[in-house]
C-alpha cells in the first residue's frame, strides 16, 4: 500500500531528494516550495505528485496547501518539515534584526504550522511519522551563525516535545541533523561565512571537513535515505530521536 508523504521545501535540494526517494517506491508525494521555478521544474519531472508554491512562514499559504492535500488524500502518513534558511553570518553585534527574524520564521515558525496540521490529521487516524530537519548546528555552538544555530536548536526541542505529546496517539516524531550537504545551498553558505570571517572560501570549505571524523561532506540522497528508513517497518519503534547524518561532527568552531 502506497504511503502519503508531504514535504515542505520539497522541490529542490534535500527536499527533492526526499520526494524522489519516496516516489521511487510508488508512494504518493506532495511538496510545497517558496521558489516558483523549482516547483515548475519538479512538476515537469514528476507530474504524478502534488506540487504547490507556498511560503511556510505565511499561515494563509500553508492553510491553502495543506487543505488541498488533506482533501486529496484524506490523511497523511509521513510529514517532513524540511523548510529552512541559512540566515545571515557574522558577529552578533553586526546582524540585522529583520534577517534574524526571517531565519527563525522559516525554520521554526514554518515547522510549527506544518506540525500543527500534521498532529491534527494524524491524531484522527491514530498513526503517522513526522520528521523535522534540524542540523548539526542544532547540536553544537556555531560561531558567527547564531540565528541558524538558534533556529536549529529550537527544532530539536520541538521534536523531543512532540514525540512526548503525540506518542500515545501512535505518532512518531524524529529529527534529522544533516552535516555539510553538497550542493548550491552550501556553496552560498560557504560564501557568506567567508565574507563574515574575512577568509577565503577554500579555507571555509576545508574547515567543514576538518571538524568531521570521516573527513567528508554528505549528500542529499544520504539524508533522504535516513528518512526513508525511519518511514519503513524497520524504523517503526524509533521516536524522539535526533539523528545526525554528518560523518560525526566533532566541532563547528573555526
Buried (B, 14 or more C-beta within 10 A) or exposed (E): EEBBBBBBBBBBBBBBBBBBBBBEEEBBBBBBBBBEEBBBBBBEBBEEBBBBBBBBBBEEBBEEBBEBBBEEBEEBBBBBBBBBBBBBBBEEEEBEEEBBBBBBBBBBBBBBBBBEBBBEBBBEBEEBBBBBBBBBBBBBEBBBBBBBBBBBBBBBEBBBEBBEEBEEBEBBBBBBBBBBBBBEBBEEBBBBBBEBBEEEEEBBBEBBBEBBEEEBBBBBBBBBBBBBEBBEEEBEEBBBBBBBBBBEBEEBEB
